[in-house]
């Protein structure tokens, strides 16, 4: 009896095996062999910087939807060339310039007013939505480090003054920190662009200056300097805020020579920019560009040390 049952189960198992083999061949979905090769060529970090949720989805878009080959911000030009080789296509010699994150706020512990102490959840959005933000400027960095925690490449840290700074060498422009900032203070710009108005305040000048010593006060001195240099479009006014035009980029360090608050500045909230570029960027001295002192000065406080995870 037991032997008969065992034989019966064996026959049933065999029949199911034959059915599965048939079904696998009959209903198999053919895929382009290039798909797997493209996916293997991509870095596999699934950062989303290309606009797709994963490297696999980007590979699928390349192979099946003729998506652009140069969207991988992590792999850069080398990955673009490798993917093009797999796809059997030629790419033009001109490559997009590498992008890095730029933090548009200088309202650290010394410059900005902090009438209270925030004791809520250590998250920037939560601090804003709770209306319990300790910093008086309603446009400035909250300092809870949401951008730092969002970065999968350890490329953004908090200075001792409470303002994020970006490691230009490690930054891949994946955009995670941009999406993490509830006040839109982080943007992606070409690594060679070094001069900006590092402020987002739309408060009238007297109000802005009361809440932050480094705020743009709409004095328009940088705008007038650009116009005098026949570059009127290089720096323009957006309400009460002076803004450097990103494209075409024509900002010069000297346009901010008379800025009373140093809102118009060079290389703020960034370290290792010279190493990322391979040369000294505009507005920085060759002697200081690679030194720790110069980097520290640009990340808020004198020491500029990281304080990740530390609350106010």
N, C-alpha and C positions, 0 to 999 in steps of 0.2 A: 504493500500500500504506500509506504513511504517512498519507495523507489519510483513508483508510478507518478507520484506527485512531483518528485524531483525532476523526472523526465519532462513532465508537462510544463513545469516552470521554465525548464531550459528551452523547450520549444517556443514558449511564449516570448522569452527573452530574445531568442534568435529572430523571431518574426518582427519584434519591435526594432531590433538592430537593423534589419533589412529595410524596414519602413523609414527609419531615421536617415539611413544612407541615401535612399531614394529621394526623400523630402529635401535633404540638404543639397542634392544635385539639381532637383527639379525647381526648387524655389530660391536658389542661391542668387544673391544680388551681385552682379559684376561691378567691381570698382576699378577705377583707373590705378594701375600700379604706381603711378607718379604720386598718388595721394599719400601713401605711406612714406615714400621717400622725402616728400616735401615736409611732412610732419616731423620726421626724424632730423631734418635740416634745421628746423626752427628750434629756439632755445628751450622750449618746454616749460617756461615759468608761468604761463597762463596769467600774465599781468593785466591783460585787457587794453594795453596801450595801442594796439592796432585797430581797436574798435570792435573786436570779437571777444567773446567770453573765454575762449581758450585757443591754444595754438592749433588744436585739431580742427576747430571751426574755421580758423583763418586759412589753414592748409586746404580745407575743402572748398573755401571760397576762391582760392587761387586756382585750383585745378578745375573746378566745375563752373565757376562764374567769372573767370578772367579778372579777378581782383588784382589791384596793384601789388607789385612784388616788394615794394619798399616801405611797407607799413610797420615792419617789426622794429620798434624803437630800441629794443634790448640788443638785438644782434647787429643792427646798423648796416653799414655798407657791405661788410663781409657776408652777412647772412643774405642780403639782397642778391649778391653775386652768386652765392651757392644755390639759392632757390632758382635763379634764372638759368643756371647750368642744368639743374634737374628738369626744368620745364623746356629746355632746349631753345631758349630765346636769348637775344642780345639786349643789353641795357645800355642806355646812353652813358657817356663818360661823366656827365654832370650828376652829382649826388646831392640830395638835400642836406643842408647843414644840420648838424646835431643840435637837438633842443635840450634845454635844462629848465628846471623849475626855478621861478623867481618869486620871492616873498615880498609883497608890497606893504610893509609896515615897519616902522622903526620905534613904535611905542613900547619901549622896554620899561623896566622898573624905575629907571631914572627919568625918562622923558615923559611918560604918561602919568596921569593922575589916577590914583587908586584909593578912593574914599572909603572903601569897605574891603572885606575879606570874603572871598567865595568859598563856601564849604560844601558844595553839592557834588554831584557826580562829575568825575574828571573826564568830561567830554565837552568839546566846544559847542556842539549843537544843543546839548542839554543845558549848558550854562546860559546860552542865549534864550532858549525857549522858557527857561525858568524865570527870566528877567531878574536874575540875581547876580549878573556879571559885575565883578568888582571894578573893572576898568571903566572910566567915565566915557571914553570915546566910543560911540556906537558903531563906528566903522572899523575899528582896529582889531588886532589879533587878540583873541581871548586867552591864549597861552596855555590851554589844557592839553595840547599835544596830540590832537586827533590826527593831524597830518603825519606826525612822526610814527604813530602806530599803524598807519595805513601803508607805509612804504615797505615793500618786500625786499628792498635792496640796501637797507641801512644807509640811505643817502640823505636823510633829513633828521636833524636833531634840534633840541631846544638849548638855547644859550642860557647862561645864568640869569640874564635879564628877562627871560621869558618870551623871546622871539625865536621862531624857527630859523635855522640857517641850512643851506643846501651844500652838500659836497658835490662839486661840479664833475668830479671824476666818477663817482659812483652813480650819479643820477642818470637814469635811462629814459626820462620823460614818459614814463608809463601813464602818468596822469592821475594816479591814485590820490596823491596829496591835493591835487586841484579839486577833485570831487569831494574830498573829506572836509575841506574848509567851508564852513557855512556862511562866511562873509566874503567869499570869492577874492581872497587876498593873494592867492597863488596862481600864477600863470606860467605857461610854457613859452620860452623864447629861445631863439638861436643863441648858442653859447658865446658867440662873439659880441652879442649885444650886451653892453656893460653899464650903460648910462640910462637911468630912469628917474621918474618921480616916485619915490618909494612911499607912497601914501594913497589912500582911497577915500579920504574924508571929503564929504560934500558940505560940511558945515561952513558958514561964513567965516572969514579969516579971524576975526576977534574970538569967536567961539572955539574954533579949531585950535588956536594957540593956547587958550586957557586949559584945554584938556590934554594937549600933547605939545611938548616943546619942539618936536620934529615934524609937525604936521604941515601940509601945504596950506598956506593962508591966502591963496589966490592973489598974490601980489603981482603976478604976471611978469616978473623980471626975467625969468627964463624964456618966456614966450617972446618978449621984446628982444632979447639977445639973439634968439634964433632968427627973428624977422630981420634984424639988423645985419645978419650974416647971409641974407638972401635965402634963408631956409625956413620960411614962415610956416611950412607944414610939418616941420620936425617936432615942434612942441606947440600944442594947441590947448585951448581951454574947454573943459567939459563941465559946465556949470561952475562950481567953485573950485574945481580941481584942474591943475595943469597936468597934461598927459603927453607922454612921448609917443609919437606915431610909430607903430610897429612895422608898417610896410607902406612905402619904402622907409627904412630906418636911416635917419640922418642926424640923430642926436649927438652932440659933442659935449665933453665934460665942461668946457668953458662957458656953456650957456647957463650953468648953475653957479658961476663964480660969485654972484651977489645974492644967492639964495639966503635969506635971513634965518632959515630954520634947517638948512641942509636936507630938505626933503628931496631936492634935485641932487643926486649923488651918483657915484660910480661903485659898482661891485659890492653893494650892501647885502648882508645876509647870505653871503656866499664864501666858500673856502675852496682852495685848490683850483681856482679858475685858470690861472696861468698854466698849471700842469695839464688841465683839460684841453686848453687851446694850443699849447706848444709855443706860446709867445706871450709877452706882457700886454694885457688889454689896455685900451685907452683909459686915461684917468688914473693910472697906477704907476708908481715909480718902479723901475727895474730892480732897484736895490731892495725894495720892501715887498714886492709882489709875491714872492714865494715864501716870505718869512711868517712865522707864527704870529708875530706882533701885528702885522697888517691884517691877517685873517681875523684875529681876535677882535680888532677894532671894528670890523665890519659886521659882527654878529651881536651887537647890542652893548654888552658891558665890556669892561677892560679885559677880563679874563676869558670871556667867551666859552667857558667850559660847558659840556653837556650836562643837562639836568633832567634827562628823560625819566618820565614817570613821577617826577617830584611835583607836588601841588603847591599852590600859593598858600 
